[in-house]
Amino acid sequence: MKEETYGVLVLILSNLSESVAGVFFKFSINSGVTSNQNAFFRSTFQLVWVCFAMSINSSKSDSSVLLLKQPFGPPSHRKLVVLRGICGGLALQLYYYTLAVLPLGDGNTLFSLNSVIAGLLAVHFLGEALSISSIVATLVSMLGCTLVAQPSFLFGREGAYSPLGYMAGIGCATVVAAIVILLRKLGQSGVVDPLQMYFSFCIFSMLWSTLALFVSEEDDVASFYQIPPDSRVYVLVSCVFATAGDFMLNFAAQIVPAALTSILFSTSIVFGYVFEILVFGIQPNVWTLLGAFLVCVATVIVATSTTATTPTTPTSVCDSKVVNQEEKESLLARAKEVPYLDYGASLVV
């Protein structure tokens, strides 16, 4: 089996694992655990593993220093790492609230909008050109999102799901898109380890959960840190599958090309609706399925346009004796400016 094929299988398993985590999350919600509690305990569970990994790995900037001694990265990039954690914690709160009040498939569909939104943000913050494909992808995704949400003033549905859930889903996708921009800046530095960004995410996720505890009407301060015995298995299994999905994603993203990773990430939408039908007995209507399909199409457009704009890999060109030193430096500079999708943002969910 080719390495890339193996990576594709791992990536699909990652999406499946995340969807299974969503199923057990819904079970825990139905048994009385709040979305805020789920976010807190997931962050705590993952923080334990991150701290263990940081205790045995060295810093990129100084091999004699363990990552655990610089949990928020080197001083030169600490503000960005902290900002990444703040955004990640907020995104997790929005994501879990979305899954709590909406069907699993709808939540996954709205979250998948992040790649399209990231492309728009890159125009302003990274100075990338706004291509025709980006405009088309934006319009297609907006139409798909409308069909999934099916607002009552357009479709007149009775018993429609909470509009706040759809707003939270779009908000989550927007925050994740902002994280993509941050990760691109941090990734280009070459001195910030992904574990340090993951640590920041876990810490601020816990802080966001604690803050939400005092403003939420559904959480009781006295019992917030105590999960009912009959719900503990659901929360634990959700944490295990979510963490496994994160680690598999990190592995697969190093093997599978970025564009293909973006396309395959849409399988989470398929898994979401499959579990929605088989496990929860919710039958999505034709408009919902059409909307989900359009969001997938928008993701494919973004991914394929990214591939099309990527120049020839400079390492292969620079190996040629025809290319002089000045041209090598020019090609390497271009490589750093190439638009790409950063899947580290998926660590937020």
Phi, psi and chi 1 to 4 in degrees:
 res  aa     phi    psi   chi1   chi2   chi3   chi4
   1 MET       -  130.0 -178.4 -177.4  -64.9      -
   2 LYS   -66.6  152.5  -67.2 -177.1  179.0 -179.8
   3 GLU   -61.3  -40.5 -174.0  179.4   48.9      -
   4 GLU   -66.4  -39.3 -176.2  176.0  -43.6      -
   5 THR   -62.6  -41.1  -57.0      -      -      -
   6 TYR   -62.1  -40.7  178.6   68.9      -      -
   7 GLY   -63.6  -38.1      -      -      -      -
   8 VAL   -62.8  -43.9  168.0      -      -      -
   9 LEU   -62.6  -41.5  -67.1  176.2      -      -
  10 VAL   -64.5  -38.8  172.4      -      -      -
  11 LEU   -65.1  -41.8 -177.5   59.2      -      -
  12 ILE   -64.3  -40.6  -66.0  175.6      -      -
  13 LEU   -63.4  -34.9  -74.4  175.5      -      -
  14 SER   -61.9  -46.1  170.6      -      -      -
  15 ASN   -64.7  -38.3  -67.7  -26.4      -      -
  16 LEU   -64.2  -42.3  176.6   59.9      -      -
  17 SER   -62.3  -42.4 -177.7      -      -      -
  18 GLU   -64.9  -36.8  -68.9  -76.0   -1.5      -
  19 SER   -69.5  -38.2  -64.3      -      -      -
  20 VAL   -63.4  -39.8  171.8      -      -      -
  21 ALA   -58.8  -39.2      -      -      -      -
  22 GLY   -64.8  -36.5      -      -      -      -
  23 VAL   -63.0  -47.8  170.0      -      -      -
  24 PHE   -70.7  -27.2  -79.4   91.4      -      -
  25 PHE   -62.2  -45.0  166.2   81.4      -      -
  26 LYS   -63.3  -37.6  -61.7  -75.6  -77.0 -173.0
  27 PHE   -60.2  -43.2  -75.7  157.6      -      -
  28 SER   -66.8  -36.3   69.9      -      -      -
  29 ILE   -63.2  -43.6  -67.7  -66.6      -      -
  30 ASN   -67.3  -21.4  -65.6  -22.5      -      -
  31 SER   -95.5    4.0   65.1      -      -      -
  32 GLY   111.0   -3.0      -      -      -      -
  33 VAL   -82.8  135.5 -177.8      -      -      -
  34 THR   -83.1  163.2   67.1      -      -      -
  35 SER   -64.1  -34.1   60.0      -      -      -
  36 ASN   -66.7  -40.8 -166.9   27.1      -      -
  37 GLN   -63.1  -42.8  -75.9  178.6  -61.9      -
  38 ASN   -59.4  -43.4  -88.5  -78.8      -      -
  39 ALA   -62.7  -42.0      -      -      -      -
  40 PHE   -64.2  -48.7  179.6   84.5      -      -
  41 PHE   -73.2  -30.1  -75.5  104.0      -      -
  42 ARG   -65.3  -44.8  169.4  174.7  169.5  168.9
  43 SER   -62.3  -40.6  -57.6      -      -      -
  44 THR   -64.4  -43.3  -55.9      -      -      -
  45 PHE   -60.9  -46.2 -179.9   85.9      -      -
  46 GLN   -72.0  -30.6  -67.5  179.9  -34.1      -
  47 LEU   -62.4  -35.8 -178.6   62.3      -      -
  48 VAL   -60.5  -46.2  173.1      -      -      -
  49 TRP   -68.4  -38.0  -67.9  101.7      -      -
  50 VAL   -65.4  -43.2  170.8      -      -      -
  51 CYS   -63.0  -39.1  -72.6      -      -      -
  52 PHE   -62.7  -45.1  171.8   74.7      -      -
  53 ALA   -64.9  -37.7      -      -      -      -
  54 MET   -70.8  -23.8  -66.1  177.8   73.1      -
  55 SER   -77.0  -12.0   67.2      -      -      -
  56 ILE  -120.7    6.2   59.0  176.0      -      -
  57 ASN  -122.5  145.7  -73.7  -80.6      -      -
  58 SER   -95.0  160.2  -59.3      -      -      -
  59 SER   -69.0  146.8  170.6      -      -      -
  60 LYS   -68.7  -32.7  -72.3 -175.7  176.4 -177.6
  61 SER   -81.8  -23.3   57.2      -      -      -
  62 ASP  -150.7  105.7 -172.6   -8.1      -      -
  63 SER   -65.6  -15.4   58.3      -      -      -
  64 SER   -86.1   -5.7   63.6      -      -      -
  65 VAL  -111.4  125.4  177.7      -      -      -
  66 LEU   -70.7  149.1  -69.1  175.9      -      -
  67 LEU   -59.9  -31.5  -71.4  173.6      -      -
  68 LEU   -65.2  -20.8 -160.6   55.9      -      -
  69 LYS   -82.9  -15.4  -67.4 -175.2  177.3 -179.3
  70 GLN  -130.1   63.4  -68.3 -175.7  -23.0      -
  71 PRO   -61.3  -28.1   23.4  -34.1      -      -
  72 PHE  -102.7   21.1  -69.1  100.7      -      -
  73 GLY    86.2  175.7      -      -      -      -
  74 PRO   -66.1  153.8   23.7  -33.4      -      -
  75 PRO   -53.8  -33.3  -26.1   35.1      -      -
  76 SER   -66.3  -23.5   59.3      -      -      -
  77 HIS  -123.6   13.6  -66.7   76.8      -      -
  78 ARG   -65.0  -37.4 -164.1  158.1  -68.9  165.2
  79 LYS   -62.7  -41.0  -69.7 -177.9  179.4  179.9
  80 LEU   -67.5  -38.7  -74.5  177.3      -      -
  81 VAL   -64.7  -42.3  174.8      -      -      -
  82 VAL   -64.1  -42.3  168.7      -      -      -
  83 LEU   -63.0  -37.8 -177.0   58.2      -      -
  84 ARG   -62.1  -40.5 -176.7  -96.8 -177.4  -91.7
  85 GLY   -65.9  -41.5      -      -      -      -
  86 ILE   -62.0  -46.0  -66.3  173.1      -      -
  87 CYS   -66.4  -41.1  -68.3      -      -      -
  88 GLY   -63.2  -42.2      -      -      -      -
  89 GLY   -63.8  -40.1      -      -      -      -
  90 LEU   -64.9  -41.3  175.8   59.9      -      -
  91 ALA   -62.7  -40.2      -      -      -      -
  92 LEU   -64.7  -40.4 -176.7   61.8      -      -
  93 GLN   -60.6  -45.8  -70.6  -70.3  -33.6      -
  94 LEU   -66.6  -39.6  -67.6  172.4      -      -
  95 TYR   -64.4  -46.5  177.7   70.5      -      -
  96 TYR   -69.4  -34.8  -91.5  179.8      -      -
  97 TYR   -64.7  -40.1  176.8   78.0      -      -
  98 THR   -60.4  -46.9  -59.3      -      -      -
  99 LEU   -67.1  -27.9  -69.5 -172.5      -      -
 100 ALA   -71.2  -33.5      -      -      -      -
 101 VAL  -109.3   -9.9  -60.7      -      -      -
 102 LEU  -120.0  160.7  -62.3 -177.1      -      -
 103 PRO   -60.8  152.0  -24.0   34.1      -      -
 104 LEU   -58.0  -43.0 -173.5   60.7      -      -
 105 GLY   -64.2  -40.4      -      -      -      -
 106 ASP   -63.4  -43.0  -70.5   12.3      -      -
 107 GLY   -61.9  -44.7      -      -      -      -
 108 ASN   -64.4  -36.2  -74.2  -10.5      -      -
 109 THR   -64.8  -46.9  -60.4      -      -      -
 110 LEU   -63.5  -38.8  -64.9  174.7      -      -
 111 PHE   -63.6  -33.3  175.3   73.5      -      -
 112 SER   -68.1   -8.9  -62.8      -      -      -
 113 LEU   -69.3  -12.3  -68.8  170.1      -      -
 114 ASN   -60.7  -33.1   70.0   80.5      -      -
 115 SER   -67.8  -36.4   60.2      -      -      -
 116 VAL   -69.4  -45.0  178.0      -      -      -
 117 ILE   -64.2  -37.7  -61.1  174.0      -      -
 118 ALA   -61.5  -36.5      -      -      -      -
 119 GLY   -63.2  -37.2      -      -      -      -
 120 LEU   -70.8  -40.9  -64.3  177.4      -      -
 121 LEU   -65.1  -33.5  -67.5  179.8      -      -
 122 ALA   -64.0  -27.6      -      -      -      -
 123 VAL   -63.1  -41.7  174.2      -      -      -
 124 HIS   -83.6  -46.1  178.5   72.2      -      -
 125 PHE   -89.2  -26.6  -68.3  101.7      -      -
 126 LEU  -112.1   -1.3  -60.3  179.0      -      -
 127 GLY    71.7   22.0      -      -      -      -
 128 GLU   -79.5  151.6  -63.9  179.1    0.6      -
 129 ALA   -72.8  144.1      -      -      -      -
 130 LEU   -87.7  104.1 -178.1   61.7      -      -
 131 SER   -85.2  164.5   62.5      -      -      -
 132 ILE   -62.4  -38.3  -64.1  178.5      -      -
 133 SER   -62.8  -35.8   58.1      -      -      -
 134 SER   -66.1  -40.4  -63.3      -      -      -
 135 ILE   -64.9  -44.5  -63.0  175.4      -      -
 136 VAL   -61.9  -45.3  172.5      -      -      -
 137 ALA   -61.0  -38.1      -      -      -      -
 138 THR   -65.0  -46.1  -59.2      -      -      -
 139 LEU   -65.5  -41.6  -65.0  176.2      -      -
 140 VAL   -63.9  -43.1  171.1      -      -      -
 141 SER   -67.7  -35.9   63.3      -      -      -
 142 MET   -64.5  -41.3  -70.9  174.8   62.1      -
 143 LEU   -65.4  -43.4  176.3   58.6      -      -
 144 GLY   -61.6  -41.7      -      -      -      -
 145 CYS   -63.2  -39.7 -177.2      -      -      -
 146 THR   -64.2  -40.3  -58.0      -      -      -
 147 LEU   -68.9  -34.4  -66.9  177.6      -      -
 148 VAL   -70.0  -47.2  169.6      -      -      -
 149 ALA   -71.3  -35.7      -      -      -      -
 150 GLN    46.8   66.3  -64.2  176.8   38.2      -
 151 PRO   -58.2  144.7   20.3  -32.0      -      -
 152 SER   -63.5  -29.7   57.2      -      -      -
 153 PHE   -72.6  -12.4   64.0   87.1      -      -
 154 LEU  -105.7  -39.4  -71.9  178.0      -      -
 155 PHE  -107.4  -16.7  -69.4   84.9      -      -
 156 GLY    61.1   33.3      -      -      -      -
 157 ARG   -72.3  141.8  -68.4 -166.3  -54.4  173.2
 158 GLU   -93.6  139.6  -65.3 -176.5    1.0      -
 159 GLY    69.0   29.5      -      -      -      -
 160 ALA   -66.0  156.4      -      -      -      -
 161 TYR   -70.8  163.2  -63.7  101.3      -      -
 162 SER   -58.2  127.4  169.8      -      -      -
 163 PRO   -59.7  -28.7  -23.1   34.5      -      -
 164 LEU   -62.3  -31.8  -72.5  176.9      -      -
 165 GLY   -64.0  -42.8      -      -      -      -
 166 TYR   -70.4  -36.8  -67.0  101.1      -      -
 167 MET   -64.8  -39.8  -67.5  173.0   61.4      -
 168 ALA   -65.7  -38.1      -      -      -      -
 169 GLY   -63.8  -44.8      -      -      -      -
 170 ILE   -67.3  -38.3  -62.8  172.9      -      -
 171 GLY   -62.5  -40.9      -      -      -      -
 172 CYS   -61.3  -45.9  174.3      -      -      -
 173 ALA   -61.0  -36.9      -      -      -      -
 174 THR   -68.0  -43.1  -56.8      -      -      -
 175 VAL   -65.3  -41.5  175.1      -      -      -
 176 VAL   -62.5  -38.3  170.3      -      -      -
 177 ALA   -61.5  -39.3      -      -      -      -
 178 ALA   -64.5  -35.8      -      -      -      -
 179 ILE   -64.4  -37.4  -66.8  173.6      -      -
 180 VAL   -57.6  -43.8  170.5      -      -      -
 181 ILE   -63.1  -43.4  -55.7  -59.3      -      -
 182 LEU   -62.4  -43.0  -77.9  173.4      -      -
 183 LEU   -64.7  -34.1  -71.0  174.0      -      -
 184 ARG   -66.0  -40.0  -70.1  176.9   63.0  168.5
 185 LYS   -67.3  -41.9  -71.3 -177.6  174.4  -66.0
 186 LEU   -69.8  -38.3  -70.2  170.0      -      -
 187 GLY   -64.8  -34.3      -      -      -      -
 188 GLN   -71.3  -19.4  -69.3  173.5   -1.2      -
 189 SER   -71.1  -33.8   69.2      -      -      -
 190 GLY    75.1    5.0      -      -      -      -
 191 VAL  -117.4   -8.3  -63.2      -      -      -
 192 VAL  -100.9  124.1  178.8      -      -      -
 193 ASP   -83.6  142.9 -167.5  -81.5      -      -
 194 PRO   -56.0  -31.2  -27.4   35.1      -      -
 195 LEU   -64.1  -34.4  -73.4  172.0      -      -
 196 GLN   -67.1  -38.0  -67.4  168.5  -41.7      -
 197 MET   -69.1  -36.4  -69.2 -175.2  -81.3      -
 198 TYR   -66.5  -40.4 -149.8  161.6      -      -
 199 PHE   -60.5  -46.0  178.6   88.3      -      -
 200 SER   -60.6  -41.6  178.9      -      -      -
 201 PHE   -59.9  -47.2  156.4   66.5      -      -
 202 CYS   -63.4  -44.8  -67.9      -      -      -
 203 ILE   -61.5  -48.2  -68.3  -64.7      -      -
 204 PHE   -76.1  -23.7  -76.6   98.4      -      -
 205 SER   -64.1  -43.0  -67.5      -      -      -
 206 MET   -64.6  -39.1  -64.2  168.2   65.9      -
 207 LEU   -67.1  -41.0  -68.8  177.2      -      -
 208 TRP   -61.4  -40.5  -88.2  110.8      -      -
 209 SER   -64.5  -40.6  -63.5      -      -      -
 210 THR   -65.8  -40.3  -56.4      -      -      -
 211 LEU   -64.9  -43.7  176.5   62.7      -      -
 212 ALA   -65.3  -25.8      -      -      -      -
 213 LEU   -58.4  -35.9  169.9   63.3      -      -
 214 PHE   -89.2   -6.9  -65.2   99.3      -      -
 215 VAL  -116.5   -8.4  -62.1      -      -      -
 216 SER   -90.2  141.3  173.0      -      -      -
 217 GLU   -85.5  -16.6  -63.0 -179.8   -5.2      -
 218 GLU   -89.2  -13.7   65.3  175.7   -5.7      -
 219 ASP  -101.6  137.8  -72.5  -47.1      -      -
 220 ASP  -105.2  121.9  179.1   22.2      -      -
 221 VAL   -57.8  -39.3  176.8      -      -      -
 222 ALA   -66.0  -34.3      -      -      -      -
 223 SER  -110.4    8.2   60.2      -      -      -
 224 PHE   -59.6  -41.1  178.9   76.3      -      -
 225 TYR   -89.7   10.8  -58.5  102.1      -      -
 226 GLN  -121.4  118.0  -62.1  177.8   -1.1      -
 227 ILE   -92.9  133.8  -59.2  177.1      -      -
 228 PRO   -54.4  140.1  -24.7   33.4      -      -
 229 PRO   -52.4  -39.2  -27.1   35.8      -      -
 230 ASP   -76.7   -4.8   56.7  -16.0      -      -
 231 SER  -108.4   -9.5  -56.7      -      -      -
 232 ARG   -63.1  -38.1  -67.8  172.3 -176.0  171.9
 233 VAL   -63.7  -41.3  173.3      -      -      -
 234 TYR   -61.1  -46.1  -62.3  145.1      -      -
 235 VAL   -65.3  -43.4  175.3      -      -      -
 236 LEU   -64.0  -46.4  177.7   60.2      -      -
 237 VAL   -63.9  -39.5  173.8      -      -      -
 238 SER   -60.7  -43.3  177.2      -      -      -
 239 CYS   -63.7  -42.1  -69.4      -      -      -
 240 VAL   -63.9  -47.6  169.6      -      -      -
 241 PHE   -69.5  -35.8  -85.7   97.5      -      -
 242 ALA   -65.8  -43.0      -      -      -      -
 243 THR   -66.3  -42.5  -56.8      -      -      -
 244 ALA   -61.3  -40.3      -      -      -      -
 245 GLY   -63.4  -39.4      -      -      -      -
 246 ASP   -62.2  -47.3  -74.8  -15.5      -      -
 247 PHE   -66.4  -39.8  -81.9  102.1      -      -
 248 MET   -65.5  -37.0  -75.5 -170.4  -74.1      -
 249 LEU   -63.1  -44.0  175.3   63.4      -      -
 250 ASN   -60.1  -40.0  -77.8  -25.9      -      -
 251 PHE   -68.5  -48.2  172.2   78.7      -      -
 252 ALA   -66.4  -36.6      -      -      -      -
 253 ALA   -65.2  -19.4      -      -      -      -
 254 GLN   -82.1  -14.5  -62.2  177.0   42.4      -
 255 ILE  -109.8  -44.4  -58.8  173.9      -      -
 256 VAL   -83.8  135.8 -177.7      -      -      -
 257 PRO   -55.5  147.2  -25.7   34.1      -      -
 258 ALA   -57.0  -43.0      -      -      -      -
 259 ALA   -62.8  -43.2      -      -      -      -
 260 LEU   -67.3  -35.4 -177.2   56.3      -      -
 261 THR   -61.4  -42.4  -57.7      -      -      -
 262 SER   -62.2  -43.1  177.6      -      -      -
 263 ILE   -65.3  -45.7  -65.3  171.9      -      -
 264 LEU   -69.2  -22.4  -70.2  173.6      -      -
 265 PHE   -62.6  -22.1 -169.9   71.7      -      -
 266 SER   -68.3  -15.1  -61.7      -      -      -
 267 THR   -63.5  -21.8   57.2      -      -      -
 268 SER   -63.5  -30.6   62.8      -      -      -
 269 ILE   -65.9  -44.3  -62.0  176.5      -      -
 270 VAL   -61.9  -48.6  177.4      -      -      -
 271 PHE   -59.7  -38.7  -70.5  137.0      -      -
 272 GLY   -59.8  -46.3      -      -      -      -
 273 TYR   -73.1  -32.4  -78.2  112.8      -      -
 274 VAL   -62.5  -47.8  168.4      -      -      -
 275 PHE   -67.4  -33.8  -74.4  129.5      -      -
 276 GLU   -60.6  -39.3 -178.8  179.8  -49.7      -
 277 ILE   -79.7  -48.2  -64.7  170.6      -      -
 278 LEU   -76.4  -38.0  -62.8 -179.0      -      -
 279 VAL   -92.7  -44.8  178.7      -      -      -
 280 PHE  -102.6   -5.7  -60.5  104.1      -      -
 281 GLY    67.9   23.3      -      -      -      -
 282 ILE   -93.4  124.0  -60.9  176.0      -      -
 283 GLN  -100.1  104.8  -61.8  -68.7  -26.7      -
 284 PRO   -67.2  143.3   24.8  -33.1      -      -
 285 ASN   -82.0  176.3   59.3   34.6      -      -
 286 VAL   -65.3  -31.9   64.2      -      -      -
 287 TRP   -68.1  -39.6  -65.9  114.7      -      -
 288 THR   -62.6  -46.2  -61.3      -      -      -
 289 LEU   -65.4  -38.2  -65.0  177.4      -      -
 290 LEU   -65.3  -40.1  177.5   58.8      -      -
 291 GLY   -62.6  -42.5      -      -      -      -
 292 ALA   -62.5  -39.5      -      -      -      -
 293 PHE   -63.6  -41.2  173.0   74.4      -      -
 294 LEU   -65.8  -37.1  -69.9  177.1      -      -
 295 VAL   -64.0  -40.5  171.2      -      -      -
 296 CYS   -61.2  -42.3  -68.8      -      -      -
 297 VAL   -61.8  -43.0  169.3      -      -      -
 298 ALA   -61.3  -40.2      -      -      -      -
 299 THR   -63.3  -41.4  -56.4      -      -      -
 300 VAL   -64.7  -39.4  171.8      -      -      -
 301 ILE   -61.4  -45.1  -68.3  174.0      -      -
 302 VAL   -61.9  -44.8  171.5      -      -      -
 303 ALA   -64.7  -45.8      -      -      -      -
 304 THR   -70.0  -33.7   52.7      -      -      -
 305 SER   -69.0  -33.0   64.0      -      -      -
 306 THR   -64.3  -42.7  -60.7      -      -      -
 307 THR   -63.8  -40.5  -56.6      -      -      -
 308 ALA   -66.4  -30.1      -      -      -      -
 309 THR   -90.7   -2.7   57.2      -      -      -
 310 THR   -79.0  122.9  -56.7      -      -      -
 311 PRO   -73.7  169.3   27.2  -33.4      -      -
 312 THR   -55.1  137.3  -55.1      -      -      -
 313 THR   -55.9  122.5  -55.1      -      -      -
 314 PRO   -65.0  -25.0   17.4  -28.1      -      -
 315 THR   -65.5  -38.8   51.7      -      -      -
 316 SER   -71.4  -34.8   61.3      -      -      -
 317 VAL   -74.5  -40.7  178.0      -      -      -
 318 CYS   -67.5  -19.5  -69.7      -      -      -
 319 ASP   -73.5  -16.2  -72.7  -21.8      -      -
 320 SER   -73.7  140.6  171.9      -      -      -
 321 LYS   -72.2  -15.1  -64.5 -179.2 -179.6  178.5
 322 VAL   -73.4  -30.7  178.5      -      -      -
 323 VAL   -80.7  127.5 -179.1      -      -      -
 324 ASN   -86.6  177.2   57.3   36.9      -      -
 325 GLN   -63.4  -39.3 -175.2   61.8   30.3      -
 326 GLU   -63.2  -41.3 -177.1  178.1  -10.2      -
 327 GLU   -67.7  -35.8  -70.0  173.6  -34.4      -
 328 LYS   -59.3  -47.7  -72.1 -178.0 -177.3  179.3
 329 GLU   -63.5  -36.3  -66.1  176.8   -3.7      -
 330 SER   -65.6  -42.5  175.0      -      -      -
 331 LEU   -66.3  -41.4  -73.3  169.7      -      -
 332 LEU   -65.0  -36.5  -69.6  171.8      -      -
 333 ALA   -65.8  -39.6      -      -      -      -
 334 ARG   -64.3  -37.1  -75.9  180.0   62.5 -159.6
 335 ALA   -61.5  -34.2      -      -      -      -
 336 LYS   -72.6  -19.5  -66.3 -179.3  179.6  179.4
 337 GLU   -97.2   -2.0  -61.3  173.1   -6.2      -
 338 VAL   -67.2  130.5  172.0      -      -      -
 339 PRO   -64.0  137.1  -19.1   31.1      -      -
 340 TYR  -151.0  162.5   67.8   92.6      -      -
 341 LEU   -99.8  129.8  -60.1  177.6      -      -
 342 ASP  -103.0  112.3 -166.3  -36.2      -      -
 343 TYR   -88.1    4.5  -58.3   95.0      -      -
 344 GLY   -63.3  -20.8      -      -      -      -
 345 ALA   -63.6  -24.5      -      -      -      -
 346 SER   -66.4  -12.3  -62.2      -      -      -
 347 LEU   -64.8  -16.8  -66.3  176.3      -      -
 348 VAL   -73.8  -16.4  -60.2      -      -      -
 349 VAL  -131.7      -  -68.7      -      -      -
